[in-house]
């Protein structure tokens, strides 16, 4: 079940989700409230990943245990996407 963090999980998680979604609009970012021992934060790129982008390290889907790790991974992916476009 993909959802917005509930009140019981704290307002911080909701704010983190909002910040990630605002900062990385090219990605569909979700928090999995029902997965305590698995990947809880996921991001799926909203556009297709070409063979060239894939070869450059761009991933269509990213999963992380926390918002901070996901933010770092998304920042890196944005750099790869930018570099992939610059070389086109």
Secondary structure, DSSP 4 states (H G I P E B T S, - for coil): -EEPPPGGG-HHHHHHHHHHHHH-TTEEEEEETT-TTS--EEEEESS---HHHHHTT--SEEEESSHHHHHHHHHHHHHHHHHHHHT-
